Amino acid sequence: MNKQPLTLLASYVAGLLFSLGLAVSGMTDPARVVGFLDVAGNWDPTLMFVLGGAVITTFIGYRFVLKQPAPMLAGRFALPSRRDLDTKLLGGAALFGVGWGLSGYCPGPAIASLGGASIPLLAMLATMVLGWLIARRIA
Amino acid sequence: MEWASSLQGLVGGILIGISAVWLMASLGRIAGISGIVGNLIAQRPKGDSAWRVAFLVGLVSGPLLLMGLGSEWGNVVNHPGAVVGQPLGGVPLMLVAGLLVGLGTGLGSGCTSGHGVCGLARLSPRSLAATVTFLVAALVTVYIVRHVLGGGV
């Protein structure tokens, strides 16, 4: 049986659920995100609940899912196996953090907000793609 | 503290978690946005692109669906009816921020979702280190912009 249509449907549903989660939680509003990051200002705890809810749900779900021999629609689980730290990981994370703090957008919300896009957001998405292409070149 | 927005945050977070668990259960993949979309664009991996496109379409369609339904489920600060908030800065700032986010998540192999949600849930030491690093960098950045420079962001 050709699993391709089911694979695409499953992936679409995952993306849909993800972006519904971002929208319902308010992560598609950079003011919410920067409000959380601004601990010296009028602190907004929302992001803490989002991350907490997401991590705990995923932790519990993964415990069941990863006990299975294989995923439902693929041959194996594609899991990163590295456990060491290097400068690329930490330097990259630091650069990302600065960009996240400046804009209040990480990649998920930036893309999910396309439906209400503005010129500044489109500008950010363009250089984000450029950044991915540069990272691929120098990595 | 606004309990309603915190509760919406929790509900949205659980939805994100369900999405991550579903993607692992069905396709065996980490629900990391910069990995899924970034590799689609930068690598165009043969035979491994279609599911990424489907995920990307889903990622754009959730907020669109809520907007189309005219729902009140968004959680935008001071705009109860809105689903998507507006950028805080203009084009120059967003150009710089986008480059940093793309470059940083590309080099650091992940963002808030891949490292922050899926990686932490897997108890990955790399993801924990990355998450602490980008959180601290973001906290320091916002502190400098808002309280040292006194900027409008």
Chai-1 contact restraints between the chains, C-beta under 6 A:
chainA,res_idxA,chainB,res_idxB,connection_type,confidence,min_distance_angstrom,max_distance_angstrom,comment,restraint_id
A,T7,B,W51,contact,1.0,0.0,6.0,A-B,restraint_1
A,L8,B,A54,contact,1.0,0.0,6.0,A-B,restraint_2
A,A10,B,S26,contact,1.0,0.0,6.0,A-B,restraint_3
A,S11,B,W51,contact,1.0,0.0,6.0,A-B,restraint_4
A,S11,B,A54,contact,1.0,0.0,6.0,A-B,restraint_5
A,S11,B,F55,contact,1.0,0.0,6.0,A-B,restraint_6
A,Y12,B,A54,contact,1.0,0.0,6.0,A-B,restraint_7
A,Y12,B,V57,contact,1.0,0.0,6.0,A-B,restraint_8
A,Y12,B,G58,contact,1.0,0.0,6.0,A-B,restraint_9
A,A14,B,S19,contact,1.0,0.0,6.0,A-B,restraint_10
A,A14,B,W22,contact,1.0,0.0,6.0,A-B,restraint_11
A,A14,B,L23,contact,1.0,0.0,6.0,A-B,restraint_12
A,A14,B,F55,contact,1.0,0.0,6.0,A-B,restraint_13
A,G15,B,F55,contact,1.0,0.0,6.0,A-B,restraint_14
A,G15,B,G58,contact,1.0,0.0,6.0,A-B,restraint_15
A,G15,B,L59,contact,1.0,0.0,6.0,A-B,restraint_16
A,L16,B,G58,contact,1.0,0.0,6.0,A-B,restraint_17
A,L16,B,S61,contact,1.0,0.0,6.0,A-B,restraint_18
A,L16,B,G62,contact,1.0,0.0,6.0,A-B,restraint_19
A,L17,B,L15,contact,1.0,0.0,6.0,A-B,restraint_20
A,L17,B,I18,contact,1.0,0.0,6.0,A-B,restraint_21
A,L17,B,S19,contact,1.0,0.0,6.0,A-B,restraint_22
A,F18,B,I16,contact,1.0,0.0,6.0,A-B,restraint_23
A,F18,B,S19,contact,1.0,0.0,6.0,A-B,restraint_24
A,F18,B,L59,contact,1.0,0.0,6.0,A-B,restraint_25
A,S19,B,L59,contact,1.0,0.0,6.0,A-B,restraint_26
A,S19,B,G62,contact,1.0,0.0,6.0,A-B,restraint_27
A,S19,B,P63,contact,1.0,0.0,6.0,A-B,restraint_28
A,L20,B,L15,contact,1.0,0.0,6.0,A-B,restraint_29
A,L20,B,G62,contact,1.0,0.0,6.0,A-B,restraint_30
A,G21,B,G12,contact,1.0,0.0,6.0,A-B,restraint_31
A,G21,B,L15,contact,1.0,0.0,6.0,A-B,restraint_32
A,G21,B,I16,contact,1.0,0.0,6.0,A-B,restraint_33
A,A23,B,G62,contact,1.0,0.0,6.0,A-B,restraint_34
A,A23,B,P63,contact,1.0,0.0,6.0,A-B,restraint_35
A,A23,B,L66,contact,1.0,0.0,6.0,A-B,restraint_36
A,A23,B,G74,contact,1.0,0.0,6.0,A-B,restraint_37
A,A23,B,V83,contact,1.0,0.0,6.0,A-B,restraint_38
A,V24,B,Q8,contact,1.0,0.0,6.0,A-B,restraint_39
A,V24,B,V11,contact,1.0,0.0,6.0,A-B,restraint_40
A,V24,B,G12,contact,1.0,0.0,6.0,A-B,restraint_41
A,V24,B,W73,contact,1.0,0.0,6.0,A-B,restraint_42
A,S25,B,Q8,contact,1.0,0.0,6.0,A-B,restraint_43
A,S25,B,G9,contact,1.0,0.0,6.0,A-B,restraint_44
A,S25,B,G12,contact,1.0,0.0,6.0,A-B,restraint_45
A,S25,B,G13,contact,1.0,0.0,6.0,A-B,restraint_46
A,S25,B,N75,contact,1.0,0.0,6.0,A-B,restraint_47
A,G26,B,N75,contact,1.0,0.0,6.0,A-B,restraint_48
A,T28,B,P63,contact,1.0,0.0,6.0,A-B,restraint_49
A,T28,B,V84,contact,1.0,0.0,6.0,A-B,restraint_50
A,D29,B,V76,contact,1.0,0.0,6.0,A-B,restraint_51
A,D29,B,V77,contact,1.0,0.0,6.0,A-B,restraint_52
A,D29,B,G85,contact,1.0,0.0,6.0,A-B,restraint_53
A,P30,B,G85,contact,1.0,0.0,6.0,A-B,restraint_54
A,P30,B,L88,contact,1.0,0.0,6.0,A-B,restraint_55
A,A31,B,V77,contact,1.0,0.0,6.0,A-B,restraint_56
A,A31,B,G85,contact,1.0,0.0,6.0,A-B,restraint_57
A,R32,B,V77,contact,1.0,0.0,6.0,A-B,restraint_58
A,V34,B,V142,contact,1.0,0.0,6.0,A-B,restraint_59
A,L37,B,A138,contact,1.0,0.0,6.0,A-B,restraint_60
A,L37,B,L139,contact,1.0,0.0,6.0,A-B,restraint_61
A,L37,B,V142,contact,1.0,0.0,6.0,A-B,restraint_62
A,D38,B,V142,contact,1.0,0.0,6.0,A-B,restraint_63
A,D38,B,R146,contact,1.0,0.0,6.0,A-B,restraint_64
A,A40,B,Y143,contact,1.0,0.0,6.0,A-B,restraint_65
A,A40,B,H147,contact,1.0,0.0,6.0,A-B,restraint_66
A,P45,B,S6,contact,1.0,0.0,6.0,A-B,restraint_67
A,T46,B,S5,contact,1.0,0.0,6.0,A-B,restraint_68
A,T46,B,S6,contact,1.0,0.0,6.0,A-B,restraint_69
A,T46,B,G9,contact,1.0,0.0,6.0,A-B,restraint_70
A,F49,B,S6,contact,1.0,0.0,6.0,A-B,restraint_71
A,F49,B,G9,contact,1.0,0.0,6.0,A-B,restraint_72
A,F49,B,L10,contact,1.0,0.0,6.0,A-B,restraint_73
A,V50,B,G9,contact,1.0,0.0,6.0,A-B,restraint_74
A,V50,B,G12,contact,1.0,0.0,6.0,A-B,restraint_75
A,V50,B,G13,contact,1.0,0.0,6.0,A-B,restraint_76
A,G53,B,L10,contact,1.0,0.0,6.0,A-B,restraint_77
A,G53,B,G13,contact,1.0,0.0,6.0,A-B,restraint_78
A,G53,B,I14,contact,1.0,0.0,6.0,A-B,restraint_79
A,A54,B,G13,contact,1.0,0.0,6.0,A-B,restraint_80
A,A54,B,I16,contact,1.0,0.0,6.0,A-B,restraint_81
A,A54,B,G17,contact,1.0,0.0,6.0,A-B,restraint_82
A,A54,B,V117,contact,1.0,0.0,6.0,A-B,restraint_83
A,V55,B,V117,contact,1.0,0.0,6.0,A-B,restraint_84
A,V55,B,L120,contact,1.0,0.0,6.0,A-B,restraint_85
A,V55,B,A121,contact,1.0,0.0,6.0,A-B,restraint_86
A,T57,B,I14,contact,1.0,0.0,6.0,A-B,restraint_87
A,T57,B,G17,contact,1.0,0.0,6.0,A-B,restraint_88
A,T58,B,G17,contact,1.0,0.0,6.0,A-B,restraint_89
A,T58,B,A20,contact,1.0,0.0,6.0,A-B,restraint_90
A,T58,B,V21,contact,1.0,0.0,6.0,A-B,restraint_91
A,T58,B,V117,contact,1.0,0.0,6.0,A-B,restraint_92
A,T58,B,A121,contact,1.0,0.0,6.0,A-B,restraint_93
A,F59,B,A121,contact,1.0,0.0,6.0,A-B,restraint_94
A,G61,B,V21,contact,1.0,0.0,6.0,A-B,restraint_95
A,Y62,B,A121,contact,1.0,0.0,6.0,A-B,restraint_96
A,V65,B,M24,contact,1.0,0.0,6.0,A-B,restraint_97
A,V65,B,A25,contact,1.0,0.0,6.0,A-B,restraint_98
A,P71,B,S26,contact,1.0,0.0,6.0,A-B,restraint_99
A,P71,B,L27,contact,1.0,0.0,6.0,A-B,restraint_100
A,P71,B,G28,contact,1.0,0.0,6.0,A-B,restraint_101
A,M72,B,S26,contact,1.0,0.0,6.0,A-B,restraint_102
A,L73,B,S26,contact,1.0,0.0,6.0,A-B,restraint_103
A,L73,B,L27,contact,1.0,0.0,6.0,A-B,restraint_104
A,A74,B,L27,contact,1.0,0.0,6.0,A-B,restraint_105
A,A74,B,G28,contact,1.0,0.0,6.0,A-B,restraint_106
A,F77,B,G28,contact,1.0,0.0,6.0,A-B,restraint_107
A,A78,B,G28,contact,1.0,0.0,6.0,A-B,restraint_108
A,A78,B,R29,contact,1.0,0.0,6.0,A-B,restraint_109
A,R83,B,P125,contact,1.0,0.0,6.0,A-B,restraint_110
A,L85,B,A129,contact,1.0,0.0,6.0,A-B,restraint_111
A,K88,B,L107,contact,1.0,0.0,6.0,A-B,restraint_112
A,L89,B,G108,contact,1.0,0.0,6.0,A-B,restraint_113
A,L89,B,R126,contact,1.0,0.0,6.0,A-B,restraint_114
A,L89,B,A130,contact,1.0,0.0,6.0,A-B,restraint_115
A,L90,B,T133,contact,1.0,0.0,6.0,A-B,restraint_116
A,G92,B,G104,contact,1.0,0.0,6.0,A-B,restraint_117
A,G92,B,L107,contact,1.0,0.0,6.0,A-B,restraint_118
A,G92,B,G108,contact,1.0,0.0,6.0,A-B,restraint_119
A,A93,B,G108,contact,1.0,0.0,6.0,A-B,restraint_120
A,A93,B,A130,contact,1.0,0.0,6.0,A-B,restraint_121
A,A93,B,T133,contact,1.0,0.0,6.0,A-B,restraint_122
A,A93,B,F134,contact,1.0,0.0,6.0,A-B,restraint_123
A,A94,B,T133,contact,1.0,0.0,6.0,A-B,restraint_124
A,A94,B,A137,contact,1.0,0.0,6.0,A-B,restraint_125
A,L95,B,L100,contact,1.0,0.0,6.0,A-B,restraint_126
A,L95,B,L103,contact,1.0,0.0,6.0,A-B,restraint_127
A,L95,B,G104,contact,1.0,0.0,6.0,A-B,restraint_128
A,F96,B,V101,contact,1.0,0.0,6.0,A-B,restraint_129
A,F96,B,G104,contact,1.0,0.0,6.0,A-B,restraint_130
A,F96,B,T105,contact,1.0,0.0,6.0,A-B,restraint_131
A,F96,B,G108,contact,1.0,0.0,6.0,A-B,restraint_132
A,F96,B,F134,contact,1.0,0.0,6.0,A-B,restraint_133
A,G97,B,F134,contact,1.0,0.0,6.0,A-B,restraint_134
A,G97,B,A137,contact,1.0,0.0,6.0,A-B,restraint_135
A,G97,B,A138,contact,1.0,0.0,6.0,A-B,restraint_136
A,V98,B,L100,contact,1.0,0.0,6.0,A-B,restraint_137
A,V98,B,A137,contact,1.0,0.0,6.0,A-B,restraint_138
A,V98,B,T141,contact,1.0,0.0,6.0,A-B,restraint_139
A,G99,B,A97,contact,1.0,0.0,6.0,A-B,restraint_140
A,G99,B,L100,contact,1.0,0.0,6.0,A-B,restraint_141
A,G99,B,V101,contact,1.0,0.0,6.0,A-B,restraint_142
A,W100,B,A138,contact,1.0,0.0,6.0,A-B,restraint_143
A,G101,B,A138,contact,1.0,0.0,6.0,A-B,restraint_144
A,G101,B,T141,contact,1.0,0.0,6.0,A-B,restraint_145
A,G101,B,V142,contact,1.0,0.0,6.0,A-B,restraint_146
A,L102,B,A97,contact,1.0,0.0,6.0,A-B,restraint_147
A,L102,B,T141,contact,1.0,0.0,6.0,A-B,restraint_148
A,S103,B,M94,contact,1.0,0.0,6.0,A-B,restraint_149
A,S103,B,A97,contact,1.0,0.0,6.0,A-B,restraint_150
A,G104,B,L88,contact,1.0,0.0,6.0,A-B,restraint_151
A,C106,B,C111,contact,1.0,0.0,6.0,A-B,restraint_152
A,C106,B,T112,contact,1.0,0.0,6.0,A-B,restraint_153
A,P107,B,I33,contact,1.0,0.0,6.0,A-B,restraint_154
A,P107,B,S34,contact,1.0,0.0,6.0,A-B,restraint_155
A,P107,B,C111,contact,1.0,0.0,6.0,A-B,restraint_156
A,G108,B,I33,contact,1.0,0.0,6.0,A-B,restraint_157
A,G108,B,S113,contact,1.0,0.0,6.0,A-B,restraint_158
A,I111,B,L59,contact,1.0,0.0,6.0,A-B,restraint_159
A,A112,B,L59,contact,1.0,0.0,6.0,A-B,restraint_160
A,A112,B,P63,contact,1.0,0.0,6.0,A-B,restraint_161
A,S113,B,V84,contact,1.0,0.0,6.0,A-B,restraint_162
A,L114,B,V60,contact,1.0,0.0,6.0,A-B,restraint_163
A,G115,B,P63,contact,1.0,0.0,6.0,A-B,restraint_164
A,G115,B,L64,contact,1.0,0.0,6.0,A-B,restraint_165
A,G115,B,M67,contact,1.0,0.0,6.0,A-B,restraint_166
A,G116,B,V84,contact,1.0,0.0,6.0,A-B,restraint_167
A,S118,B,P87,contact,1.0,0.0,6.0,A-B,restraint_168
A,P120,B,P87,contact,1.0,0.0,6.0,A-B,restraint_169
A,P120,B,G90,contact,1.0,0.0,6.0,A-B,restraint_170
A,P120,B,V91,contact,1.0,0.0,6.0,A-B,restraint_171
A,P120,B,M94,contact,1.0,0.0,6.0,A-B,restraint_172
A,L121,B,P87,contact,1.0,0.0,6.0,A-B,restraint_173
A,A123,B,V91,contact,1.0,0.0,6.0,A-B,restraint_174
A,A123,B,M94,contact,1.0,0.0,6.0,A-B,restraint_175
A,A123,B,L95,contact,1.0,0.0,6.0,A-B,restraint_176
A,M124,B,M94,contact,1.0,0.0,6.0,A-B,restraint_177
A,M124,B,A97,contact,1.0,0.0,6.0,A-B,restraint_178
A,M124,B,G98,contact,1.0,0.0,6.0,A-B,restraint_179
A,T127,B,L95,contact,1.0,0.0,6.0,A-B,restraint_180
A,T127,B,G98,contact,1.0,0.0,6.0,A-B,restraint_181
A,T127,B,L99,contact,1.0,0.0,6.0,A-B,restraint_182
A,M128,B,G98,contact,1.0,0.0,6.0,A-B,restraint_183
A,M128,B,V101,contact,1.0,0.0,6.0,A-B,restraint_184
A,M128,B,G102,contact,1.0,0.0,6.0,A-B,restraint_185
A,V129,B,I41,contact,1.0,0.0,6.0,A-B,restraint_186
A,G131,B,L99,contact,1.0,0.0,6.0,A-B,restraint_187
A,G131,B,G102,contact,1.0,0.0,6.0,A-B,restraint_188
A,G131,B,L103,contact,1.0,0.0,6.0,A-B,restraint_189
A,W132,B,G38,contact,1.0,0.0,6.0,A-B,restraint_190
A,W132,B,I41,contact,1.0,0.0,6.0,A-B,restraint_191
A,W132,B,A42,contact,1.0,0.0,6.0,A-B,restraint_192
A,W132,B,G102,contact,1.0,0.0,6.0,A-B,restraint_193
A,W132,B,G106,contact,1.0,0.0,6.0,A-B,restraint_194
A,L133,B,A42,contact,1.0,0.0,6.0,A-B,restraint_195
A,I134,B,L103,contact,1.0,0.0,6.0,A-B,restraint_196
A,A135,B,L103,contact,1.0,0.0,6.0,A-B,restraint_197
A,A135,B,G106,contact,1.0,0.0,6.0,A-B,restraint_198
A,A135,B,L107,contact,1.0,0.0,6.0,A-B,restraint_199
A,R136,B,A42,contact,1.0,0.0,6.0,A-B,restraint_200
